[in-house]
Amino acid sequence: MLLVVDVGNTNTVLGIFDDDQLICNWRIRSASRITEDEFNIVISNLFQSKNIKPSDIRKTIISCVVPPMMRILDEYCRKYLGHAPAWIDAKSVQMPIRYDNPEEVGADRLVNGIAAYHIYRTSLIVIDFGTATTFDVISAKGEYLGGAIAPGIGIAAEALFKHASKLPRVELFNPPKTVIGKNTVHSMKSGIIYGYSEMVDGMVRRIKQELP
């Protein structure tokens, strides 16, 4: 079996593949101060829930954008799975990277681009709404051309709450019916949700204009 791990700034997603089939997956919090032994306790409980033994895992592939987690996961794999993990980076992928410094491209952005091109086999703009919102551009030939990074919508909303003393923290699940807000919460939701969606649409439009 293959263990795949995607470590983001907020969450870590794990999956188990048997050949080409994803048989189970989990989402846990990314904790950069956890030890390899504590991580093993968490993973062992997840494995047991699906009757998977650590000895069943023959290979591990990790995409990580949280540097402190790299040492933890490396030690976990060596100590509890009996092998060193394979890491996603510019040197390990087969996609040509047309970045000034290919090593600067985050593993998460590489994985997004490769997965999207694998499915669609055409030129793409791949957007990932995470802690940061990333725009990654893939050519029709399967080349990583570059992209853009913006603050995630959660970060934008939290910054507004923290730095404007009279504004409350708002939930972003339900967009208001109108853009013109009739109270403070309504106005904040409108500005954050509709403003953010316009930012995304605008970035897509600008990227398309620059593509051949």
Legacy VTK file of the C-alpha trace (Angstrom):
# vtk DataFile Version 3.0
C-alpha trace
ASCII
DATASET POLYDATA
POINTS 212 float
0.000 0.000 0.000
0.990 3.598 -0.599
0.605 6.336 2.016
0.273 9.849 0.598
0.437 12.915 2.834
-0.371 16.537 1.937
0.737 18.922 4.690
-0.830 22.369 4.431
-0.551 25.340 6.737
-3.896 24.539 8.385
-4.718 20.899 7.679
-2.893 17.698 6.810
-4.647 15.250 4.493
-3.645 11.591 4.374
-4.692 8.867 1.964
-4.023 5.169 1.472
-3.792 3.748 -2.037
-3.965 0.075 -2.961
-2.501 0.077 -6.465
-4.376 2.951 -8.175
-7.404 2.909 -5.882
-7.833 5.312 -2.965
-9.238 3.120 -0.193
-9.406 5.625 2.674
-8.440 9.177 3.581
-8.386 11.461 6.608
-7.980 15.147 7.445
-6.206 16.269 10.628
-4.816 19.563 11.921
-1.255 20.476 10.950
0.704 20.707 14.211
4.295 21.774 13.674
5.228 21.187 17.335
4.074 17.573 17.443
6.731 14.874 17.844
7.110 11.820 15.640
5.868 9.659 18.537
2.753 11.798 19.023
2.148 11.751 15.291
2.368 7.965 15.381
-0.338 7.792 18.038
-2.695 9.811 15.841
-1.909 7.837 12.686
-2.071 4.464 14.443
-5.604 5.201 15.604
-6.599 6.168 12.068
-5.009 3.031 10.659
-6.752 0.822 13.223
-10.137 2.275 12.280
-9.621 0.831 8.786
-7.767 -2.354 9.861
-4.516 -1.162 8.276
-1.180 -2.188 9.756
1.953 -0.031 9.488
3.671 -3.013 7.867
1.121 -2.773 5.032
2.597 0.588 3.986
5.366 -0.050 1.470
5.974 3.536 0.346
5.174 7.067 1.503
5.008 10.214 -0.626
4.730 13.606 1.057
3.847 17.083 -0.166
4.678 19.594 2.570
4.652 23.392 2.811
5.367 23.513 6.564
9.157 23.105 6.990
9.078 22.060 10.706
6.802 19.144 9.768
9.331 17.719 7.339
11.694 16.502 10.041
8.804 15.096 12.069
7.355 13.155 9.149
10.770 11.930 8.031
11.503 10.559 11.502
8.008 9.056 11.767
8.378 7.183 8.473
11.835 5.861 9.283
10.954 4.882 12.856
7.454 3.453 12.468
7.096 2.527 8.789
10.641 1.332 8.195
11.413 3.472 5.155
12.331 7.016 4.191
9.554 9.037 2.544
9.691 10.442 -0.966
9.239 14.225 -1.076
7.455 16.281 -3.717
9.652 19.107 -5.028
10.815 20.613 -8.291
13.424 17.886 -8.779
11.106 14.935 -8.135
8.328 15.798 -10.605
8.355 15.257 -14.359
6.437 18.425 -15.211
8.706 21.119 -16.774
8.770 24.176 -14.503
9.137 27.566 -16.250
9.767 29.509 -13.030
12.802 31.743 -12.499
13.816 29.437 -9.637
11.899 26.133 -9.863
12.790 25.243 -6.274
10.681 28.170 -5.045
7.438 26.558 -6.264
5.591 25.012 -3.326
4.941 21.288 -3.324
1.208 21.955 -2.987
1.197 24.036 -6.167
3.131 21.377 -8.077
0.747 18.642 -6.975
-2.270 20.761 -7.937
-0.889 21.453 -11.385
0.167 17.870 -12.074
-3.149 16.415 -10.894
-5.225 18.873 -12.917
-3.204 18.302 -16.088
-3.364 14.527 -15.577
-7.167 14.759 -15.607
-7.805 17.354 -18.318
-4.727 17.325 -20.605
-5.157 20.933 -21.698
-4.068 24.419 -20.670
-5.361 25.253 -17.208
-5.680 27.801 -14.443
-5.709 25.827 -11.198
-7.075 27.663 -8.152
-6.602 26.348 -4.618
-8.590 27.996 -1.822
-6.525 27.281 1.283
-4.793 29.346 3.930
-3.498 31.194 0.885
-5.337 31.246 -2.432
-3.028 30.141 -5.225
-3.421 30.479 -8.981
-1.252 28.093 -10.999
-1.023 28.181 -14.779
-0.343 25.046 -16.838
0.314 25.131 -20.569
-1.302 22.852 -23.127
2.041 20.990 -23.256
1.905 20.270 -19.542
4.403 22.926 -18.436
4.152 24.797 -15.156
4.258 28.446 -16.277
3.865 30.232 -12.937
0.961 31.867 -11.160
-0.067 34.098 -8.287
-0.500 33.890 -4.517
-3.108 35.863 -2.572
-4.210 35.838 1.074
-6.914 33.252 1.686
-10.450 34.459 2.360
-10.165 33.307 5.984
-6.986 35.338 6.507
-8.599 38.385 4.910
-11.659 38.142 7.159
-9.566 37.611 10.305
-7.324 40.572 9.478
-10.386 42.808 9.158
-11.635 41.691 12.575
-8.259 42.109 14.284
-7.282 45.476 12.853
-10.637 47.304 12.813
-11.630 47.640 16.462
-15.372 48.143 15.921
-15.886 45.323 13.439
-17.036 41.900 14.718
-15.840 38.479 13.604
-18.293 37.110 11.034
-19.028 33.668 9.638
-18.649 33.375 5.891
-20.848 30.379 5.162
-23.961 32.196 3.918
-23.425 35.028 1.415
-25.875 37.934 1.721
-28.650 38.207 -0.850
-27.609 41.738 -1.826
-24.254 43.431 -2.262
-25.475 46.621 -0.582
-25.298 45.825 3.116
-28.003 47.019 5.507
-26.031 46.420 8.724
-22.407 45.909 9.755
-22.381 42.102 9.539
-24.206 42.196 6.198
-21.750 44.790 4.892
-18.724 42.766 6.029
-20.029 39.576 4.456
-20.728 41.415 1.237
-17.295 42.992 1.083
-15.437 39.802 1.967
-17.387 37.235 -0.058
-18.369 39.241 -3.138
-15.150 41.242 -3.097
-13.123 38.053 -2.936
-15.074 36.413 -5.743
-14.452 39.479 -7.924
-10.745 39.237 -7.126
-10.732 35.625 -8.312
-12.681 36.424 -11.470
-10.393 39.371 -12.166
-7.239 37.291 -11.718
-8.574 34.619 -14.064
-9.382 37.287 -16.664
-5.918 38.849 -16.414
-4.158 35.482 -16.604
-6.143 34.520 -19.704
-5.114 37.786 -21.365
-1.446 36.928 -20.867
-1.708 33.376 -22.178
-1.150 32.604 -25.865
LINES 1 213
212 0 1 2 3 4 5 6 7 8 9 10 11 12 13 14 15 16 17 18 19 20 21 22 23 24 25 26 27 28 29 30 31 32 33 34 35 36 37 38 39 40 41 42 43 44 45 46 47 48 49 50 51 52 53 54 55 56 57 58 59 60 61 62 63 64 65 66 67 68 69 70 71 72 73 74 75 76 77 78 79 80 81 82 83 84 85 86 87 88 89 90 91 92 93 94 95 96 97 98 99 100 101 102 103 104 105 106 107 108 109 110 111 112 113 114 115 116 117 118 119 120 121 122 123 124 125 126 127 128 129 130 131 132 133 134 135 136 137 138 139 140 141 142 143 144 145 146 147 148 149 150 151 152 153 154 155 156 157 158 159 160 161 162 163 164 165 166 167 168 169 170 171 172 173 174 175 176 177 178 179 180 181 182 183 184 185 186 187 188 189 190 191 192 193 194 195 196 197 198 199 200 201 202 203 204 205 206 207 208 209 210 211
